[in-house]
Amino acid sequence: MRRLLLTSVFASGFALAAHAADTVEVMHWWTSGGEAAALNVLKKDLEAKGVTWQDNPVAGGGGEQAMTALRARFTAGNPPTAMQMLGFDITDWAKQGVGADLGPVADKEGWDKVIPTALQAFAKYDGKWIAAPVNVHSTNWVWINKKALDAAGGKAPESWDELIALLDKFKAAGLIPVAHGGQPWQDATIFDSVVLSFGNDFYKKAMIDLDPETLASPKMKEAFDRMAKLRTYVDDNFSGRDWNLASSMVIEGKAGLQFMGDWAKGEFLNAKQKPGQDFVCIRFPGTQGAVTFNSDMFMMFKVGADKQKAQLEMASAIESPSFQSSFNVVKGSVPARTDVPDTAFDDCGKKGMKDLAEAAASGSLMGSMAHGYAAPAAVKNALYDVVTRHFNGELDSEAAAKELAAAIAAAK
């Protein structure tokens, strides 16, 4: 009896160990309806391969809370298998020597040939793949309620003046013109597009080169003036509102439009809405031909030898062409691979893929400052502070431009 009991204990112990080895614990901030639906595609794909997904979501659309939780996990000596991460955050963690080596999968599957170099700059460190890019998001989008647009004349705006004229029509019709959530990353997302609307060179000098003269220039003051103008079209209850709730305002016909990256499309699709029929997607007026991007990546961390097989299985699953298509169709983004056909994508998805390819070819594909792909976190956070203080009326435009230059200089 004792031998049977011991045998049973050992057997269950081996089973638990095997289960742990075939499990990936994943931290992320994809908690909205559209995001959760997209993430479920990856979960099911891994489960079909015998890998169990241990979900560890941390709410907060910009990922700040998730990064705080990750630091706590490392302090406790218990890192997850993988973490959703953006841009320079990946580089910062890689410098600490905690990244796993995904080379056994990346080399075998030829990631170098199909993932754009702009993404490889963040997914690799010291020549080694440490993260698997899931998608490419572009941030300079506008999402418009089709019924409201039709009532306002039906023409999507192509210039700043046309945008303001449309917002005035929305206001006259009793709508909230701009659906927005008062969170620093959301304010900065609009600011990205406003700065880009003054031209690619201006955006590059200001947001990527961090040129002090450009940051404090009269043109930057004008950019802040435009932010102040947009603030007048936001409702009084915007403070602290999550981005997906702002999307719902457009979906439900309470607001005219939202300035947001293409993850917003996932909310429209999750609400069973169709592009061209229920909503319209356009580039922020004045930014046509250019794309500011971010890319959700899963950075993989060093784990025990018994967990590496499942980790590499996850990396392989993320980069498979079939997953890249099925996931991004639901998420609203476009594939991180250049060899995925657009056949399964809707009109907005096809436009996103076409815009991305053209911007990459013309040198007009640039990292989003608001989403960690233009400058390191310290610089991004300095910009967040100034942009949000200005948006909330604590700084006038002239002071904001000067303070932006000073804050970024101090953070560099």
Secondary structure, 3 states (H helix, E strand, C coil): CHHHHHHHHHHHHHHHHHHHHCEEEEEECCCCHHHHHHHHHHHHHHHHCCCEEEEEECCCCCCHHHHHHHHHHHHCCCCCCEEEECHHHHHHHHCCCCECCCHHHHHHHCHHHHCCHHHHHHHEECCEECEEECEEEECCEEEEEHHHHHHCCCCCCCCHHHHHHHHHHHHHCCCEEECCCECHHHHHHHHHHHHHCCCHHHHHHHHHCCCHHHHCCHHHHHHHHHHHHHHCCECCCCECCCHHHHHHHHHCCCEEEEECCCCHHHHHHHCCCCECCCEEEEECCCCCCCEEEECCEEEEECCCHHHHHHHHHHHHHHHCHHHHHHHHHHHCCEECCCCCCCCCCCHHHHHHHHHHHHHHHHCCEEECCCCCCCCCHHHHHHHHHHHHHHHCCCCCHHHHHHHHHHHHHHHC
